[in-house]
Amino acid sequence: MNPYSAHVNAVSLVGFLAIPKSDREHQNDQEFRDFRRHLFHRSLEAILSSLQPAMTTPEVTLCPDGHYRRAIYGLGPYIADYPEQCLLSCIVQGWCPRCTASRKDLDKKNAGHLQTHEFTELLRGTYAWKVLWDNWGIIDDIMPFTASFPQANIHELLSPDLLHQVIKGSFKDHLVTWVEKYLAKTFGTSKAAATMAEIDRRVSAAPSFPGLRRFPEGRHFKQWTGNDSKALMKVFLPAITGLVPDQMADLDALDDALAQFHKEHNIFIDSGVMPDGISLPRQHALMHYQTLIELYGAPNGLCSSITESKHIKAVKKPWRRSNRHLPLGQMLLINQRLNKLAAFKSHLAAHGFLNPASLEPADIDPGDFEDLDDEFDPEEARFRDDSNLEDVEPDTELTRYSAMEYPRRPPEIAAFINFLNLPELVGRFLYDQRNPNASIQAADIVDVSVLPVIEGRVDVFNSAVATFCAPSDICGVNAMQRQHIHSCRSWYNGPACHDCIFAEKDPSLPVFQGLYVAQVILFFSITYRGQLYPCVLVRWFAPIGNEPCKSTGMWMVEPELDDDSGERLVSVIHLDSIMHAAHLIGVYGSQDIPHHLKHTDSLIAFSAYYVNKFSDYHAYEIAY
């Protein structure tokens, strides 16, 4: 399930909950707060009461496999952020709503057992309300609404929430904030401000990549959305490396074990950023993820972004369409009609009167999501999975139309792009293609006159399309995805765009060791003796060391130089060598980067680069 599920009727509106209000004089009174809490739980209990008979008396049900069985139903997982989880479980904020771990030591493994209604009742009958509040984090005189339902325990039903617990919680609210506090405490206010400005420049200097949002002003924006955090996580680690201790950089390596995370975050305690220790419910929630994944599947299947998206469709949009006078009745009527229309369309599709593809609304707008970007970004739009991929094999092919602004002869193209040895490189490429078993490779040939010569037309292209298998992405048809890789002289009337790629080196070697990394300079095709050759002019990068960087967990590469001339090593390869786009981020070090540096110049500005494993999970799968 994903945020779009709320827009294709996988999430249904059951009811609106009453939110009592009071004047300022009484809004913080304990009696009024107790009333609000009781009203919330009793409302949920009343709304779901019609389900109770099916939770005790078996019903004969037709199952998806075509067999009839006697079934007893139960309440499923509850999606909520942390404050609402505390409200649902009747737990004091600062405590874990799932287990009995002490709020003073939430990082301790197996700190508590699963909270149950029976255990809560036992404590309520043993201790006074203040002891319950201070020592157990339990709110007296109220039980969760699930206590009225058989075989239902709200503490067990609370689902993981990637959006608030990891993306906005552990990353935005904790790691980014702690780094800022560390800089202020260590260097003072003025120096810390200058360092944060340097981090902003580094973030803005990251090159573009498929689906990766750019931050022209760095990470300094007023209101963070979920998409802001998710995008920033992918480039934040290289940006802070060299400016803070390595242990702080290790925190952002998302593939580290949770135990390593808890070990490394002690640097914030030792440096005085968090002198009272770290015991945070949102980080403690990660300890329950293994159990929750076993119960409910992947965490992103139950993320609160789903309910937030439904809130937009079921509440915000109907309210905007109302006349603002007693809008509740109008909002309910709008939702009823939308549900009936959706049911009618499903009925027509089931009987063959409607194309099932039309069941998905045509007006889905990603900008509606509070946790998604609300601006069109051409850097992201140029990488789209927009083709029919049924029965397609992994492959890379040039786009349909050639670029009109380039010359058509190799010497003229070489002068046009300022690579005067292009004809020689093409000749060496053709020699290797036509003599794969030759004892002498083209690179060892000194007399270039023996190399094949292209005298016919050359077609240049601005992009190519890589089709690859992505079994972890269930959205792809037959597990296939497509990705546009660009190399053009101007993107949206701006600077040139030359993407980086992974090229196949040795399939027998593991992950990154079996890959080359290069930057595309030119896509073109040539015909030699009746055979068409799709080609790529690339500028190579060489790996640094035999293992990833210990601080960041990323492989590092550097521009590869020609042994004879000392210039950047450039060659022509076959288009089929390309596997996937690669994202490189400069190794900034401890020195400030130039203020005028643009992200389009980053790939020629540094002596070393990180191969970003957080750019997307496709790149992570093939390189890490």
N, C-alpha and C positions, 0 to 999 in steps of 0.2 A: 504494500500500500504506500502511496506517496501523496504529496499535497494535492495533486490533481484528483485524487479519489473523492474528495469532497465535492468536486464539480461534476462527477459522473455518477452521483447518487449512490455511492458506496457508504455514505454517512447520512443518516436521517435525523431530522430534528424531532425530539420527543416532547419537549415542553420548555417554557420559560420559567426560570426560578425568580421568586420575589426577592428583591433586595431592599429591605426596610431602611429608611433614612431618618435622621434626627437632626436637630439643630446642634450648633457647636457646643452648647452647654452640656448636652447629654451624650454626644456621640462616642465619648470614651468611657462612659459609665460601665461598670462591670455588669450591671443588670441588663443594660441594652445590648452589650456584646454577647452575653449568654442567650438573650432572646434571638439574636440574629443566627447564632450557631444552632440553636434548637430548631428554628424555622427552616434552616437549610437542610438539616438531616431529616426532619419529619416530612418535608416536601419531597425529597428523593424517595423516601419510604412510601409515600402515597402514590407517586407517579409509577413506581415499579411494582406496586402491590398486585397488579393483575397478573404478574408473572409467577406469583407464589404457588398456585395450584400445579403448574407444570414442573415445579421444583421438588414436588413431593409425590405426585401421582404420575406413573409412567404413561406416556402416550405412544401409540403406534405411529411411526414416522417413516416416510420413504427417504432413504439415505442416497447420497450421490452415486453409490455403486449399484443402485437399482434394487437393493434389498430393503425389506421392511423390518424395522427393529423397534423394540420398546425403549424409549429414551426418556431420561430425566434431565431437565435443563438446569443450567446454573448461570450466575452472573459472570461475565467475562472481565477482561482487564479494563482498568479505569485509567484514561489518559488525563494527566493533570501536571501542572508545574508544581514546584516545591511548596509555595504558600498554600495552594489548594490541597496538596497532599496532606499537609498538616491539618487543615480544616476537616478533610474527609476522615482522617484517622484519629481525630481528637487528640493530637499530639502537640506539645508546645514547640514553637519554632526554635530551631537550633538543635533539635533532636531528630533522630532518624524515624520516619513514619513507618518503616517496615520492621525494624528489629529493636532490641532492647539495649543496644550499645549506648554507653554513656556519652553525653555531648562533649565531655572533656577529653575524650580519647577516641574519636571516631576513626582515626587512621589505623588502629590496632586491628589485625586480622582476626576474624571470628570473635569480635568483641561482644556480640550478643546473639541471642536466638530470635527466631521469628516471633513477632508480637501476635498475640491472639486475643479474642474477646474474653475467653475464659481466664487468661492470665490477668487481663485488665480488671475483670470483676473481682478476682482474688485480691489484687492490690487495693482496690477501692474499699473492700470490706476489712482491710487490715490497717491502712494508714490514713491519716488526716489529709485534707486537700493540699495543704502546703508541702507536706512531705512528697505527695504524689507529683506535684508541680516541680519541686526543686530537685528531687533525687531520681525520679522516673520519667519526667517529661510528659506526664499524663494529666489531661484536663478532667477534673472531677465533675460529677453530676450529669454526665451525658455519655451515651454510647453511640458509636458509629451506626449509620442506618443499616449496614449489612448485618448487624446483630439480630435483626428481625427476619432475616432470610436464612433458610437452611443451607448448610454447606457453603457459606459465603463469609469470607474474611477480608475486609478492605485492606489490611496490611499485606496480604498476599496478592491482592488484585492490582495494586498500584504498579503501573508499567514503567519501564525506563523511558527517559525523556532526553534524547540527544540534544534537542534544541536548547533547553535551559540548563541541563546538568553538565554537558560537555562543551557545546559550542559557545553558548553565552555564559555559562557558569564557570567551569574550570579554566577556559581560555580567556574570555573577555573580562569577566568580573574579578578573576584571580590573577592569572599569569601576567597579562598586560598591565594590570594595575600594580602588581607587585614589582615589576621591572621599573615602572615609573617611580615608585616609592624608594626602591634601591638606589636609583640614580640621584634622587633628591637628597637622600640621607648620606650618600657617599661623597658626592661632589658639590653639594649645595644647590640652591635654587637656580642660579643663572647658568652654571655649567650643565645641570640636568636638563634645562630647557634647550640648550644648544645641542646636547646629545640626542634628545628626543626629536629635535629638528633634523639631525643627521639620520636618524632611523626613518623619519618620514621621507627624506630624499632617497634613501635606499629602497624603501617600499615602492616609491613612484618610479624608480629606475628599472624595476623588474620588467623584462620583455613580455610581450603579449603571448598568449597561449590559448588553445581551444577551450572555450567556456570559462576561462579564468578572468575574473574581473580585475581591471586595473584601478589603481588609486593614485590619480594625478597629484593629489595633495597629501599623500601619505595616509596614516591611520588616524589622523586628527579630524574626526567628524563628530557632530553633536549627538546624533541619535543612531545607535547601532541597530541594524536589523540582523536577522539570522543569516542572511546571505552575505552581509558585510563581514561577519565573524568567520563564516566558512571560507570566504575568499581570502581574508587576511591571514588565516591560519596557514595557507599554502605558501606564503612568501615571508612570514614574520621571522621564522627561525634564521635564515641567512642574513636578515637585516640586523638582528641584534648580536650575531656572532662577532666577537672581537671587541664589543663595547661593554659586555657584562661577563661575569665568570662563566666558564664552560658549563657548569652544573645548571645554570639557569637556561642555557640554550638546550640542554638535554631534556628539559621539561616538555618542550614542544614536540619532541619526537613521538608521534602518536603510536608508533608500533612498539615502544618500550613497554615492558611488563608493568603492571600496576605497582608491584612491589618496588621496582626501580624508580617509578614516579615518586612514591612516598619517601624513598631513600634520598633522592636528589633534591626534593623540595625543602630539605633541611637547610639548604644554603640560605633560604630566606629567613630562617630562624637565627642562624649563626651570624648573618650580616645585620641583624637588628630590624629588618623590615617587618617581621612578625614576631616580636619578642615574647609574646604570650603563648606561642605555639600555634600550630595549624590543626584545627579540628572542625572541618566544614562539611555540612550535610551533603552538599552537591558533589563534593569529591568522594565522600563516603559512599554515596549511591553507586559509584562505579564498582564497589566490591560486590554488589548484588547482581551485576550484569550477567555473569555466567549462569546463575540460576534463572534469571528472567529470560535470557535467550533460550534456555532449554524449555521454559514454559510457554513462551509467546513467540519465539522466532527472533529474527533480526531486529535490533532496537529501532531502526528507522521505520519499521512497519507500524510502530505505535507512537511515533513522535507527535508532540503537541502541535507541530505545524499543521497536521491534518485537521484538528479541531479549530485551530485559528483560521484556516482557510474556509471551513464550513461556517464559522462565525461571520465571515465577510459576506458569504452568499445568503445566509439565513437571517442575518440581523442587520448588518450595515447597509447592504443594498436595498432591502425592503424598507428600512427606515428612511433612506434618501428618497424613495419613490412614494412615500406617504405624504400626507399634507401637514404632518407634524402635530396635528390636533388629535389627541388620544390615539397615538399611532399603533398601540399594541394590537388592537383588533384588525387593523389593516395589514400589519405584518404577518399575523397568523393566517389571514385569508390569502395573502400572496404565497406563503409557504404551502398552504393546502393546494392551491391551484398548480404550483410548480410540481408538487408530488404527483398530482393526478395526471398532469401532462407527461411526466416521466414514465408513470405506470402505463399510460395509454400507448406511448411510443414503444415500450418494451413488449406490450401485448401485440402490437402490429408486427414488430420484428420477429416475435416468436412464431407467428403464423405466415411469415414470408411476404408481408405487405410492405415492409420497410427494410432498407439496407441497415444492418446492425451498426455499420460505421457511423451512421447519422445519429446514433444514440449519444455520441459524445458531443457536448455543446460546441457550436462553432465560435462562440464568443468568449472562450476561455482566455483570460488575460493574465499572464504571469505577474503583471504589475499589481493585480488585486491582492497578492499575498503580502502580508506584513513582513514576512521573513525573506522576501525575494526582492531583487532590484526592480525599481520602477522606471528605469530609463533604458532606452535602446542603446546598446553598446555594439558598434560595428566590429570591435575587436572580438566579441563573442559571436556575433551573427555570421561571421565568415566561416565558422565551423559548425555545420549543421548536419544532422542525420536525416536527410530529406529524400531518400531514394528507396525504391522497392528492393529489398535485400533477399527475397526468397530465392533459394537454390543458387546462391552466389558463393564462390570460393574466395578465400583470402587473396587479395591482389591489390596492386596499385596501378592506376591508369591516369593518363592525362585527361584534362577536361575537354569538352567537345569543341570549343572554339579557340583558335590561336589568337595571340595578341597582335594587334595591327600596327603598333608603333615601332616594332623591331624590323631591321633589314632582313633579307632572306638568304644572304650568302655568308658562309663562315667567317671570312676575313672582315667583312663589314660588321657582322655581329660582334666579333672580337673587339673591334675598335669602338663600337657603340657602348659596350659594357666595360671597356677598359681592361680586358683580359686578352692581351695580344697573342698569347700562346694557345688560345682555344683550338685552332685547327690542329696543332700538334697533339693536344690532349684527346681530341676526337679521334685522330689517327691511332693513337696508342690504345684507346678504348676498342676500336674496331679490330685491331690486330688481336687483342686478347679474346674478343668475342668469336672471331673466325678461326682462331688457333688455340682452343682451350687446352690442348695437350702438348703444345710446343715446349721444347726444352729451354727456350729463351723467352722470357716474358717481355712485354712491351716496355716496361719501366727500365729494362737493362739495355735496350737498343739505343745506340749512340747515333747512328746514321738515320736521321728522321726521313730521309728520302725513300726508305724502304717501307714506310708506313702507308696505309691506305689514305687516299685523298678524296674528300667530299667536294664535288663540284656542283651538285644539284641544289635544290631548294631546301632550306631549313625552316621548320615551323617552330616558333617560340610560344610557350604557354605561361599564363600567370599562376596556374595552380595545378595540382594533381589531387586525386582522391584515393586515399588508402582505405581498403576494405579489410577488416581483420575480425578475428573471432574474439568475443568477449563473453565467455560463459557466465561470468558473475553478474552480468547486466541482463536481467530478465526482460527488459524493455526491447531489446533487439530481436528482430525476426530471425529465427534459427540461430540465436546467439551471435549475430553479426552486427557490426557497427561500421559506420563510414565517417571519415574525417578528412576535411579539406586542408591541404598543406599549401601555403602560398609562397610565391617568390615573384614580387612585382616591383616595378620602379616607383610606384606611388600607390598608397592605400588611402582611399577617400580624399584625394587631392592633397595628401600629406606626404610624409617621408616614405622611403622605400620599406617594403616588408619582406624579410627573408627569414622564413621559419627554420628551426632546427629539426633534425630527424634522428631516429634510430635506424641504422642499416644493419642487415644481417652479416655477421662475421663467421661464426662457427656454431651451428645449432647444438653440437655435442657439449659445448661449454655451458656452465650454469649462468643464468640470468645475465647481468651486465657484462660479464666476461666474454659472452658470446655475441656482443654487439659492438658496432661502431657508432660514434656520435659525429654528426657533421651539420653544417649550415648550408642550406640550398641557395645557390647563386642564380641558377637558371634551369628552367624546365624546357626541353626542346626535343624534337624528333627529327631523325634523318633517315634517308633511304639509300642503301648501298647494295648495288647489284640485285635490285628487286626485293630486298628485305627491309622492313621497317624496324628501326631501332628507337624506342623511347629512351631518352637520356636525361641525366641530371648532372649539372656542373656543381660540385660541392667543395666546401672548404672544411678541412678535417680538424678534429680535436683528438688529442691523445689522453688516455687515462693517467691519473697521478696516483701511483702506488697500486698495491694489489688488494686493497680493502677500502671500504668507505671511511669517511672522516669520522673519528671517534666522537667528536662534539655534536655533529649534526646527524650522523647516520646516513649521509648522502655520499655517493661517489663524486669524485672531483676530476675535472678534465682541464687541459690547457691547450692553447692553439698549437697544432703540430707544424713544425718547420721543416722545410726541405734541407736535406743534409748538404747539398752543394751550394745553393744560393742563400740559404738562411731566411728565405721568404716563406710565407704561409703555404702549406702544402695544399694544392688544389688538383682535383682530377675529375674525370668524367666516369660515371657509373651507370649501370642499367637501372631503369626505373623500378624493376621488380625487386631490387635490393632494399627498398624502403619498407619498413615495417610499421612505423608509427611516428607521430610527432614527438619531439623532445623539448623540454623546457629547461633552459640554462639560466642560472642566476649568478651574478658575479660574486667572487669571494672578496668581500669588501675589506676585510682585515680591520685593523684598529684606526686606520687613517680616514679622514673625511673624504667623501667623494666630491667632485667638482659640482658647484651649484647649478651650472648650466647643462649638466649631463641629462640627455633625454633617454627615454626607455628604448627608443629606436636605435640608439648608438651603443647600448650596453654590450652587445655581442662582439664589439671590437675595442672596448675600452678597458678590459681587465686582463690580467695575465693568467687567471685561473677562474674556473666556474664550478658551481655545484650543479649536479644533475638532479633537478628537483623531483623527488619521489612523491611529493604531495600534490603535484599538478593535476593529476586525475588518477583514478584507480587502474585504468588501462595501462598507463605508463608504469605504475607501481608493480603491476602483475608481471610485465615482461622484463623489467630491469631490476626488480628487487625480490 
